[in-house]
């Protein structure tokens, strides 16, 4: 069971890292806007869901 928790933490950590980088790439720092707002909304939802799942798994330990 402990192995499963570590695996899910690693999986959601990788997802959060990749989506965080993608959000940074889509952000234009000169105009302070995102390139494609629809895609950014989707990335943000999945990013925050991954963070919530990571926090839930850490609290259970």
N, C-alpha and C positions, 0 to 999 in steps of 0.2 A: 504494500500500500504506500509506503514511503517513496518507493521508486516511481510510482505513478504521479505523486505530487511533484516530485522533482522534474519529471518529464513534462508535465503540464506547465510548470513555472518556466521552464526553458523554452517551450513552444510559444507561450504567450509573450515571453520576453523578446523573442526573436521577431514576432509579429509587431509588437509595439515599437521596437527599434527600427524596423524597416519602414513602417508607416510614419514614424516621426521624421525619418530622413526624407521620405517622399513629401511630407508636408513642408519641410524646410525648402526643398527644391522648387515646389510650386509657388512659394511666397516670393514676391518681388519687393525687395527692401527699398527700392527707389520710390515706388509709388505706394507702398504699404498695402498691396492688394494681392489676392491670389489669382493665378492664371486662369484656372477653370474652377469656378465656385461649386459646381455640382459634384465634381470628383472630390474636391476638398471636403465637402460635407460628408460624403461616404467614408473617406479616409479618417475623418475626425471621429465619426461614430464608432468605427471598428477600433481605432486607436484607444479611445476612452473605454470601450468595452473590454479590451485586452488589459488595460491598467486596472480596471475594477476586478477582473478575474484574478489578476496577480495579487492584489491586496486581499481578496477573500481567501485565497490559498495560503497566504502568509499569516493571516489571523487565525486560521484553523490550527496552525502548528503551535 
